[in-house]
Amino acid sequence: MKKNVFVGIGIAVAVVAALLSLGAWLYSGSGSIYYYTQIDNSRIAEGKPRDGVIDMQGGMSYSYTLPAYSEKGIEKEITFGASR
């Protein structure tokens, strides 16, 4: 009986430790890929409401679609909003 209790406690501690480790890894941003771009004002477009641009603060009526690059040189096209 005591052996089963110790095994159960050990498993519970291992699960909690694994969840805490996963949470810390996700919170730290590990595994994220950062992309960098240079703003080109000739590539701005007037957007329509809900045109795929996330409007976090309101008033994002313009959007840019630009090439962005990771530190390893991986290219990706990104779209983001701007107020003007």
The first five atom37 places (N, CA, C, CB, O) and aatype in JSON, in Angstrom:
{
  "aatype": [12, 11, 11, 2, 19, 13, 19, 7, 9, 7, 9, 0, 19, 0, 19, 19, 0, 0, 10, 10, 15, 10, 7, 0, 17, 10, 18, 15, 7, 15, 7, 15, 9, 18, 18, 18, 16, 5, 9, 3, 2, 15, 1, 9, 0, 6, 7, 11, 14, 1, 3, 7, 19, 9, 3, 12, 5, 7, 7, 12, 15, 18, 15, 18, 16, 10, 14, 0, 18, 15, 6, 11, 7, 9, 6, 11, 6, 9, 16, 13, 7, 0, 15, 1],
  "atom_mask": [
    [1, 1, 1, 1, 1],
    [1, 1, 1, 1, 1],
    [1, 1, 1, 1, 1],
    [1, 1, 1, 1, 1],
    [1, 1, 1, 1, 1],
    [1, 1, 1, 1, 1],
    [1, 1, 1, 1, 1],
    [1, 1, 1, 0, 1],
    [1, 1, 1, 1, 1],
    [1, 1, 1, 0, 1],
    [1, 1, 1, 1, 1],
    [1, 1, 1, 1, 1],
    [1, 1, 1, 1, 1],
    [1, 1, 1, 1, 1],
    [1, 1, 1, 1, 1],
    [1, 1, 1, 1, 1],
    [1, 1, 1, 1, 1],
    [1, 1, 1, 1, 1],
    [1, 1, 1, 1, 1],
    [1, 1, 1, 1, 1],
    [1, 1, 1, 1, 1],
    [1, 1, 1, 1, 1],
    [1, 1, 1, 0, 1],
    [1, 1, 1, 1, 1],
    [1, 1, 1, 1, 1],
    [1, 1, 1, 1, 1],
    [1, 1, 1, 1, 1],
    [1, 1, 1, 1, 1],
    [1, 1, 1, 0, 1],
    [1, 1, 1, 1, 1],
    [1, 1, 1, 0, 1],
    [1, 1, 1, 1, 1],
    [1, 1, 1, 1, 1],
    [1, 1, 1, 1, 1],
    [1, 1, 1, 1, 1],
    [1, 1, 1, 1, 1],
    [1, 1, 1, 1, 1],
    [1, 1, 1, 1, 1],
    [1, 1, 1, 1, 1],
    [1, 1, 1, 1, 1],
    [1, 1, 1, 1, 1],
    [1, 1, 1, 1, 1],
    [1, 1, 1, 1, 1],
    [1, 1, 1, 1, 1],
    [1, 1, 1, 1, 1],
    [1, 1, 1, 1, 1],
    [1, 1, 1, 0, 1],
    [1, 1, 1, 1, 1],
    [1, 1, 1, 1, 1],
    [1, 1, 1, 1, 1],
    [1, 1, 1, 1, 1],
    [1, 1, 1, 0, 1],
    [1, 1, 1, 1, 1],
    [1, 1, 1, 1, 1],
    [1, 1, 1, 1, 1],
    [1, 1, 1, 1, 1],
    [1, 1, 1, 1, 1],
    [1, 1, 1, 0, 1],
    [1, 1, 1, 0, 1],
    [1, 1, 1, 1, 1],
    [1, 1, 1, 1, 1],
    [1, 1, 1, 1, 1],
    [1, 1, 1, 1, 1],
    [1, 1, 1, 1, 1],
    [1, 1, 1, 1, 1],
    [1, 1, 1, 1, 1],
    [1, 1, 1, 1, 1],
    [1, 1, 1, 1, 1],
    [1, 1, 1, 1, 1],
    [1, 1, 1, 1, 1],
    [1, 1, 1, 1, 1],
    [1, 1, 1, 1, 1],
    [1, 1, 1, 0, 1],
    [1, 1, 1, 1, 1],
    [1, 1, 1, 1, 1],
    [1, 1, 1, 1, 1],
    [1, 1, 1, 1, 1],
    [1, 1, 1, 1, 1],
    [1, 1, 1, 1, 1],
    [1, 1, 1, 1, 1],
    [1, 1, 1, 0, 1],
    [1, 1, 1, 1, 1],
    [1, 1, 1, 1, 1],
    [1, 1, 1, 1, 1]
  ],
  "atom_positions": [
    [[0.82, -1.19, 0.0], [0.0, 0.0, 0.0], [0.87, 1.26, 0.0], [-0.93, -0.01, 1.21], [0.62, 2.18, -0.78]],
    [[1.88, 1.31, 0.87], [2.75, 2.48, 0.94], [3.53, 2.65, -0.36], [3.72, 2.36, 2.13], [3.8, 3.77, -0.78]],
    [[3.88, 1.53, -0.98], [4.63, 1.6, -2.23], [3.8, 2.27, -3.32], [5.06, 0.19, -2.68], [4.33, 3.07, -4.09]],
    [[2.5, 1.96, -3.4], [1.61, 2.56, -4.39], [1.46, 4.06, -4.17], [0.24, 1.89, -4.34], [1.38, 4.83, -5.14]],
    [[1.43, 4.48, -2.92], [1.32, 5.9, -2.6], [2.56, 6.65, -3.08], [1.13, 6.1, -1.08], [2.45, 7.72, -3.67]],
    [[3.75, 6.07, -2.83], [4.99, 6.7, -3.26], [5.08, 6.76, -4.79], [6.19, 5.94, -2.69], [5.56, 7.75, -5.33]],
    [[4.63, 5.72, -5.46], [4.64, 5.72, -6.92], [3.68, 6.8, -7.45], [4.23, 4.32, -7.46], [4.02, 7.52, -8.39]],
    [[2.51, 6.9, -6.85], [1.54, 7.93, -7.26], [2.07, 9.33, -7.04], [0.0, 0.0, 0.0], [1.9, 10.2, -7.9]],
    [[2.71, 9.57, -5.9], [3.29, 10.88, -5.62], [4.42, 11.18, -6.6], [3.82, 10.94, -4.16], [4.53, 12.31, -7.08]],
    [[5.24, 10.19, -6.91], [6.33, 10.37, -7.87], [5.82, 10.73, -9.24], [0.0, 0.0, 0.0], [6.38, 11.61, -9.9]],
    [[4.77, 10.07, -9.69], [4.18, 10.37, -11.0], [3.59, 11.78, -11.0], [3.1, 9.33, -11.36], [3.75, 12.51, -11.98]],
    [[2.9, 12.15, -9.93], [2.3, 13.49, -9.84], [3.38, 14.57, -9.88], [1.47, 13.63, -8.55], [3.22, 15.58, -10.56]],
    [[4.48, 14.35, -9.16], [5.58, 15.32, -9.16], [6.19, 15.41, -10.55], [6.65, 14.91, -8.12], [6.52, 16.52, -11.0]],
    [[6.36, 14.3, -11.24], [6.93, 14.31, -12.59], [6.03, 15.06, -13.57], [7.17, 12.87, -13.08], [6.51, 15.8, -14.42]],
    [[4.72, 14.86, -13.46], [3.78, 15.54, -14.36], [3.8, 17.04, -14.1], [2.34, 14.98, -14.16], [3.82, 17.83, -15.05]],
    [[3.8, 17.44, -12.84], [3.83, 18.87, -12.51], [5.14, 19.5, -13.01], [3.68, 19.08, -10.98], [5.13, 20.6, -13.56]],
    [[6.25, 18.81, -12.82], [7.55, 19.33, -13.28], [7.56, 19.47, -14.81], [8.7, 18.4, -12.83], [8.07, 20.45, -15.33]],
    [[7.0, 18.5, -15.51], [6.95, 18.56, -16.97], [6.09, 19.73, -17.44], [6.4, 17.25, -17.55], [6.46, 20.44, -18.38]],
    [[4.95, 19.95, -16.79], [4.07, 21.06, -17.17], [4.72, 22.41, -16.88], [2.74, 20.95, -16.43], [4.6, 23.34, -17.68]],
    [[5.41, 22.53, -15.76], [6.11, 23.77, -15.43], [7.24, 24.04, -16.43], [6.67, 23.71, -14.01], [7.45, 25.18, -16.84]],
    [[7.96, 23.0, -16.81], [9.04, 23.15, -17.79], [8.49, 23.58, -19.14], [9.82, 21.84, -17.93], [9.06, 24.46, -19.79]],
    [[7.41, 22.98, -19.57], [6.78, 23.35, -20.84], [6.3, 24.79, -20.8], [5.61, 22.4, -21.15], [6.5, 25.54, -21.76]],
    [[5.67, 25.18, -19.71], [5.2, 26.56, -19.56], [6.35, 27.55, -19.6], [0.0, 0.0, 0.0], [6.24, 28.59, -20.25]],
    [[7.44, 27.25, -18.92], [8.6, 28.14, -18.93], [9.2, 28.24, -20.33], [9.66, 27.66, -17.94], [9.62, 29.32, -20.74]],
    [[9.25, 27.13, -21.05], [9.8, 27.13, -22.41], [8.94, 27.97, -23.34], [9.91, 25.68, -22.94], [9.46, 28.76, -24.13]],
    [[7.62, 27.82, -23.25], [6.72, 28.6, -24.1], [6.78, 30.08, -23.74], [5.29, 28.09, -23.97], [6.75, 30.93, -24.63]],
    [[6.85, 30.4, -22.46], [6.89, 31.79, -22.0], [8.18, 32.49, -22.42], [6.74, 31.86, -20.48], [8.18, 33.69, -22.71]],
    [[9.27, 31.75, -22.46], [10.56, 32.35, -22.79], [10.7, 32.68, -24.27], [11.68, 31.43, -22.38], [11.58, 33.44, -24.66]],
    [[9.84, 32.11, -25.1], [9.91, 32.37, -26.54], [10.87, 31.43, -27.25], [0.0, 0.0, 0.0], [11.13, 31.63, -28.44]],
    [[11.38, 30.43, -26.58], [12.26, 29.47, -27.23], [11.51, 28.79, -28.36], [12.8, 28.42, -26.22], [10.32, 28.47, -28.23]],
    [[12.19, 28.57, -29.42], [11.55, 27.94, -30.56], [10.89, 28.94, -31.49], [0.0, 0.0, 0.0], [10.4, 28.56, -32.55]],
    [[10.86, 30.21, -31.11], [10.27, 31.24, -31.97], [11.27, 31.63, -33.05], [9.85, 32.48, -31.14], [12.48, 31.6, -32.84]],
    [[10.74, 32.0, -34.18], [11.57, 32.51, -35.26], [11.2, 33.98, -35.44], [11.38, 31.69, -36.6], [10.03, 34.31, -35.65]],
    [[12.19, 34.85, -35.35], [11.97, 36.27, -35.53], [12.3, 36.64, -36.97], [12.82, 37.1, -34.54], [13.31, 36.21, -37.52]],
    [[11.43, 37.45, -37.56], [11.62, 37.91, -38.93], [11.83, 39.42, -38.91], [10.41, 37.53, -39.83], [11.22, 40.13, -38.11]],
    [[12.68, 39.9, -39.79], [13.03, 41.32, -39.87], [12.71, 41.83, -41.26], [14.53, 41.55, -39.52], [12.91, 41.14, -42.26]],
    [[12.21, 43.08, -41.31], [11.89, 43.7, -42.59], [12.24, 45.18, -42.53], [10.41, 43.51, -42.95], [12.46, 45.73, -41.45]],
    [[12.3, 45.79, -43.67], [12.52, 47.24, -43.75], [11.28, 47.84, -44.37], [13.82, 47.59, -44.58], [10.81, 47.38, -45.41]],
    [[10.74, 48.88, -43.74], [9.52, 49.51, -44.22], [9.8, 50.2, -45.56], [8.98, 50.52, -43.18], [10.76, 50.96, -45.71]],
    [[8.93, 49.91, -46.52], [9.0, 50.53, -47.84], [7.67, 51.25, -48.05], [9.28, 49.45, -48.98], [6.65, 50.61, -48.33]],
    [[7.67, 52.58, -47.92], [6.43, 53.34, -47.99], [5.74, 53.28, -49.35], [6.7, 54.76, -47.65], [4.57, 53.64, -49.46]],
    [[6.43, 52.85, -50.37], [5.78, 52.71, -51.67], [4.91, 51.44, -51.72], [6.83, 52.69, -52.8], [4.16, 51.26, -52.68]],
    [[5.0, 50.58, -50.72], [4.25, 49.32, -50.71], [3.05, 49.36, -49.77], [5.16, 48.18, -50.31], [2.48, 48.32, -49.45]],
    [[2.64, 50.56, -49.31], [1.5, 50.67, -48.41], [0.22, 50.61, -49.23], [1.56, 51.99, -47.59], [0.16, 51.1, -50.36]],
    [[-0.8, 50.0, -48.67], [-2.09, 49.88, -49.35], [-3.2, 50.23, -48.37], [-2.29, 48.44, -49.92], [-3.11, 49.93, -47.18]],
    [[-4.24, 50.88, -48.89], [-5.38, 51.19, -48.04], [-6.19, 49.91, -47.88], [-6.25, 52.36, -48.62], [-6.6, 49.3, -48.87]],
    [[-6.41, 49.52, -46.65], [-7.1, 48.26, -46.39], [-8.58, 48.44, -46.15], [0.0, 0.0, 0.0], [-9.06, 49.52, -45.8]],
    [[-9.3, 47.36, -46.36], [-10.72, 47.34, -46.05], [-10.87, 46.82, -44.62], [-11.52, 46.46, -47.08], [-9.97, 46.14, -44.12]],
    [[-11.97, 47.11, -43.96], [-12.17, 46.57, -42.62], [-12.06, 45.04, -42.63], [-13.53, 47.0, -42.07], [-12.65, 44.36, -43.47]],
    [[-11.29, 44.54, -41.7], [-11.09, 43.08, -41.55], [-10.49, 42.47, -42.8], [-12.42, 42.39, -41.23], [-10.9, 41.4, -43.24]],
    [[-9.52, 43.14, -43.37], [-8.86, 42.68, -44.6], [-7.67, 41.76, -44.27], [-8.39, 43.88, -45.44], [-6.67, 41.77, -44.98]],
    [[-7.8, 40.99, -43.2], [-6.73, 40.08, -42.82], [-5.7, 40.71, -41.91], [0.0, 0.0, 0.0], [-4.75, 40.05, -41.49]],
    [[-5.88, 42.0, -41.59], [-4.94, 42.69, -40.71], [-5.53, 42.69, -39.31], [-4.66, 44.14, -41.21], [-6.69, 43.06, -39.12]],
    [[-4.74, 42.29, -38.35], [-5.21, 42.27, -36.97], [-5.27, 43.71, -36.47], [-4.3, 41.39, -36.07], [-4.25, 44.4, -36.46]],
    [[-6.44, 44.14, -36.04], [-6.65, 45.51, -35.59], [-6.71, 45.51, -34.07], [-7.95, 46.11, -36.21], [-7.78, 45.38, -33.48]],
    [[-5.54, 45.66, -33.43], [-5.46, 45.58, -31.98], [-5.86, 46.9, -31.31], [-4.04, 45.19, -31.56], [-6.44, 46.87, -30.22]],
    [[-5.58, 48.04, -31.93], [-5.81, 49.3, -31.27], [-6.81, 50.19, -31.99], [-4.51, 50.03, -31.12], [-7.05, 51.31, -31.57]],
    [[-7.38, 49.72, -33.04], [-8.33, 50.52, -33.79], [-7.62, 51.48, -34.73], [0.0, 0.0, 0.0], [-6.5, 51.91, -34.46]],
    [[-8.27, 51.81, -35.81], [-7.71, 52.78, -36.73], [-6.63, 52.26, -37.65], [0.0, 0.0, 0.0], [-5.94, 53.07, -38.28]],
    [[-6.43, 50.97, -37.76], [-5.42, 50.4, -38.65], [-6.03, 50.28, -40.04], [-4.9, 49.01, -38.14], [-6.45, 49.2, -40.45]],
    [[-6.07, 51.4, -40.77], [-6.75, 51.39, -42.05], [-5.81, 51.18, -43.23], [-7.5, 52.67, -42.23], [-6.26, 51.16, -44.38]],
    [[-4.53, 51.02, -42.98], [-3.55, 50.75, -44.03], [-2.81, 49.46, -43.72], [-2.56, 51.92, -44.18], [-2.74, 49.04, -42.56]],
    [[-2.27, 48.85, -44.74], [-1.51, 47.62, -44.5], [-0.27, 47.58, -45.39], [-2.39, 46.38, -44.74], [-0.25, 48.15, -46.48]],
    [[0.73, 46.91, -44.92], [1.95, 46.64, -45.66], [2.03, 45.15, -45.92], [3.21, 47.16, -44.89], [1.68, 44.35, -45.04]],
    [[2.47, 44.76, -47.07], [2.85, 43.38, -47.36], [4.27, 43.43, -47.87], [1.87, 42.69, -48.4], [4.53, 43.91, -48.98]],
    [[5.2, 42.93, -47.05], [6.63, 43.07, -47.34], [7.35, 41.75, -47.14], [7.26, 44.17, -46.44], [6.89, 40.9, -46.37]],
    [[8.47, 41.56, -47.83], [9.3, 40.37, -47.54], [10.03, 40.59, -46.22], [10.32, 40.1, -48.71], [10.5, 41.69, -45.93]],
    [[10.12, 39.54, -45.44], [10.85, 39.59, -44.17], [11.81, 38.4, -44.15], [9.87, 39.55, -42.93], [11.58, 37.4, -44.81]],
    [[12.89, 38.53, -43.39], [13.94, 37.51, -43.37], [14.28, 37.12, -41.94], [15.2, 38.02, -44.11], [14.33, 37.96, -41.05]],
    [[14.52, 35.83, -41.74], [14.98, 35.35, -40.43], [16.49, 35.52, -40.35], [14.58, 33.86, -40.2], [17.13, 35.89, -41.33]],
    [[17.05, 35.26, -39.18], [18.5, 35.35, -39.01], [19.25, 34.37, -39.91], [18.87, 35.11, -37.55], [20.41, 34.59, -40.25]],
    [[18.58, 33.28, -40.28], [19.19, 32.27, -41.15], [18.96, 32.57, -42.63], [18.65, 30.9, -40.82], [19.38, 31.8, -43.49]],
    [[18.3, 33.69, -42.93], [18.07, 34.07, -44.31], [16.81, 33.5, -44.93], [0.0, 0.0, 0.0], [16.62, 33.6, -46.14]],
    [[15.95, 32.91, -44.13], [14.7, 32.37, -44.64], [13.75, 33.54, -44.92], [14.06, 31.36, -43.62], [13.5, 34.37, -44.06]],
    [[13.22, 33.58, -46.15], [12.33, 34.67, -46.55], [10.89, 34.27, -46.33], [12.57, 35.07, -48.02], [10.5, 33.13, -46.58]],
    [[10.09, 35.24, -45.87], [8.67, 35.02, -45.65], [7.97, 36.35, -45.91], [8.37, 34.48, -44.2], [8.46, 37.4, -45.5]],
    [[6.83, 36.31, -46.58], [6.08, 37.52, -46.83], [5.13, 37.75, -45.65], [5.29, 37.44, -48.18], [4.38, 36.85, -45.27]],
    [[5.16, 38.96, -45.08], [4.31, 39.27, -43.92], [3.4, 40.43, -44.27], [5.16, 39.59, -42.67], [3.74, 41.28, -45.1]],
    [[2.25, 40.48, -43.62], [1.3, 41.58, -43.75], [1.0, 42.11, -42.36], [-0.02, 41.12, -44.47], [0.73, 41.34, -41.43]],
    [[1.07, 43.42, -42.21], [0.75, 44.04, -40.93], [0.1, 45.39, -41.15], [2.02, 44.19, -40.07], [0.24, 45.98, -42.22]],
    [[-0.61, 45.86, -40.15], [-1.38, 47.08, -40.27], [-0.64, 48.31, -39.77], [0.0, 0.0, 0.0], [0.31, 48.22, -39.0]],
    [[-1.12, 49.46, -40.23], [-0.58, 50.75, -39.8], [-1.72, 51.76, -39.79], [0.59, 51.23, -40.73], [-2.68, 51.64, -40.55]],
    [[-1.6, 52.74, -38.93], [-2.67, 53.74, -38.84], [-2.54, 54.8, -39.92], [-2.68, 54.4, -37.47], [-3.54, 55.39, -40.33]],
    [[-1.32, 55.05, -40.37], [-1.12, 56.0, -41.47], [0.24, 55.8, -42.08], [-1.27, 57.44, -40.99], [0.61, 56.51, -43.02]]
  ]
}
